[in-house]
Amino acid sequence: LDQFNAYLRKVRADKVQEINEARIAADQSYFVYQGKRITCDAASRNAIRNANDEINNLGSLPAVWAGGWKAQDNTFISITTVQEWRAMHSALYEHGAKNFLKAQYLKDLFTTMISVEDINAVQWHTTPTPYDDPVEEVAG
């Protein structure tokens, strides 16, 4: 029984690591704003963070401003007001917050499971959670 419990602890620890890695990958993939996918890898997050810092610093869009943000499909999403910027930034925040909550939900699912098969069945992309977005309709 001790060997099985030790094995079960390892299976759970491996599953935690798997979910943590899936969360990081999801956080660094894309978020959806105005029906468009916007990349949020490290470089894109840095650009968004820098723009957000400057907009917050000025209280307005900066003088050097492209007029919006580029989507993954190379279309341009017009952002001409601070309110529109805040809406896009909120979509990024919500994306990360939902990924965090989803990870916690999935981890909570298997903390009391005693079947290795049940634990391994918990998967980022296929196990339903309250934090999954409905099937997204991406324009373009």
C-alpha positions as CSV (number, residue, x, y, z in Angstrom):
1,L,0.0,0.0,0.0
2,D,2.9,2.4,0.8
3,Q,4.4,1.8,-2.6
4,F,1.0,2.4,-4.3
5,N,0.5,5.6,-2.3
6,A,4.0,6.8,-3.3
7,Y,3.3,6.0,-6.9
8,L,0.0,7.8,-6.7
9,R,1.7,10.9,-5.3
10,K,4.1,10.8,-8.2
11,V,1.3,10.5,-10.8
12,R,-0.4,13.5,-9.2
13,A,2.8,15.5,-9.1
14,D,3.4,14.7,-12.8
15,K,-0.2,15.8,-13.6
16,V,0.3,19.1,-11.7
17,Q,3.4,19.7,-13.8
18,E,1.5,18.8,-17.0
19,I,-1.3,21.2,-16.1
20,N,1.1,24.0,-15.2
21,E,2.9,23.6,-18.6
22,A,-0.5,23.6,-20.4
23,R,-1.5,26.8,-18.6
24,I,1.8,28.5,-19.5
25,A,1.3,27.5,-23.2
26,A,-2.3,28.7,-23.2
27,D,-1.2,32.0,-21.6
28,Q,1.4,32.5,-24.3
29,S,-0.7,31.6,-27.3
30,Y,-3.4,34.1,-28.1
31,F,-6.4,35.9,-26.7
32,V,-9.6,37.0,-28.5
33,Y,-10.6,40.6,-28.9
34,Q,-13.3,41.8,-31.3
35,G,-13.5,38.3,-32.7
36,K,-9.8,38.3,-33.6
37,R,-7.0,36.3,-32.2
38,I,-4.2,38.5,-30.8
39,T,-0.8,36.9,-30.1
40,C,0.3,37.0,-26.5
41,D,3.7,35.4,-26.5
42,A,6.4,37.0,-24.5
43,A,7.3,39.6,-27.1
44,S,3.7,40.5,-27.7
45,R,3.0,40.8,-24.0
46,N,5.9,43.0,-23.6
47,A,4.7,45.3,-26.4
48,I,1.2,45.3,-24.8
49,R,2.6,46.0,-21.4
50,N,4.8,48.9,-22.7
51,A,1.8,50.4,-24.5
52,N,-0.4,50.0,-21.5
53,D,2.3,51.7,-19.2
54,E,2.5,54.7,-21.6
55,I,-1.3,55.0,-22.0
56,N,-1.6,54.9,-18.2
57,N,1.2,57.4,-17.8
58,L,-0.3,59.8,-20.3
59,G,-3.9,59.2,-19.6
60,S,-4.4,59.1,-23.4
61,L,-3.2,57.3,-26.4
62,P,0.4,58.3,-27.2
63,A,1.3,60.6,-30.0
64,V,3.3,57.8,-31.6
65,W,0.5,55.3,-32.1
66,A,-0.3,53.0,-35.0
67,G,-4.1,53.5,-34.4
68,G,-4.7,49.9,-33.2
69,W,-3.3,46.4,-32.9
70,K,-2.5,43.7,-35.3
71,A,-4.3,40.4,-35.2
72,Q,-2.8,37.0,-36.0
73,D,-4.5,37.0,-39.4
74,N,-2.6,40.3,-40.2
75,T,-5.7,42.4,-40.0
76,F,-5.7,45.6,-38.0
77,I,-8.0,46.1,-35.1
78,S,-8.7,49.8,-34.7
79,I,-8.1,51.2,-31.3
80,T,-8.7,55.0,-31.2
81,T,-9.7,55.7,-27.6
82,V,-8.4,54.8,-24.2
83,Q,-11.6,53.0,-23.5
84,E,-11.0,50.7,-26.6
85,W,-7.5,50.1,-25.4
86,R,-8.7,49.2,-21.9
87,A,-11.2,46.8,-23.4
88,M,-8.5,45.0,-25.3
89,H,-6.2,44.9,-22.3
90,S,-9.1,43.6,-20.2
91,A,-9.5,40.8,-22.8
92,L,-5.9,39.8,-22.2
93,Y,-6.3,39.9,-18.5
94,E,-9.4,37.8,-18.6
95,H,-7.6,35.3,-20.8
96,G,-4.9,34.8,-18.2
97,A,-7.3,34.8,-15.2
98,K,-9.4,32.1,-16.8
99,N,-6.3,30.0,-17.6
100,F,-5.3,30.3,-13.9
101,L,-8.7,29.3,-12.6
102,K,-9.0,26.5,-15.1
103,A,-5.6,25.1,-13.9
104,Q,-6.7,25.2,-10.3
105,Y,-10.0,23.6,-11.2
106,L,-8.3,20.7,-13.0
107,K,-5.8,20.2,-10.1
108,D,-8.7,20.1,-7.6
109,L,-10.4,17.4,-9.7
110,F,-7.7,14.8,-9.2
111,T,-6.5,15.5,-5.6
112,T,-8.8,12.9,-4.2
113,M,-8.8,10.5,-7.2
114,I,-7.3,7.1,-6.4
115,S,-7.3,5.7,-9.9
116,V,-4.2,6.4,-12.1
117,E,-6.5,6.1,-15.1
118,D,-8.8,8.8,-13.7
119,I,-6.0,11.1,-12.9
120,N,-4.4,10.7,-16.4
121,A,-7.8,11.3,-18.0
122,V,-7.8,14.9,-16.7
123,Q,-6.5,16.9,-19.7
124,W,-6.2,20.6,-20.4
125,H,-7.9,20.5,-23.8
126,T,-10.6,17.9,-23.2
127,T,-11.7,18.0,-19.6
128,P,-14.6,20.5,-19.3
129,T,-14.3,23.3,-16.8
130,P,-16.5,26.3,-15.8
131,Y,-13.6,28.5,-17.2
132,D,-13.7,27.2,-20.8
133,D,-14.7,29.7,-23.4
134,P,-17.6,28.7,-25.6
135,V,-16.6,27.6,-29.1
136,E,-15.0,30.8,-30.3
137,E,-16.1,32.4,-33.5
138,V,-13.0,34.1,-34.9
139,A,-13.6,36.5,-37.7
140,G,-11.6,36.4,-40.9
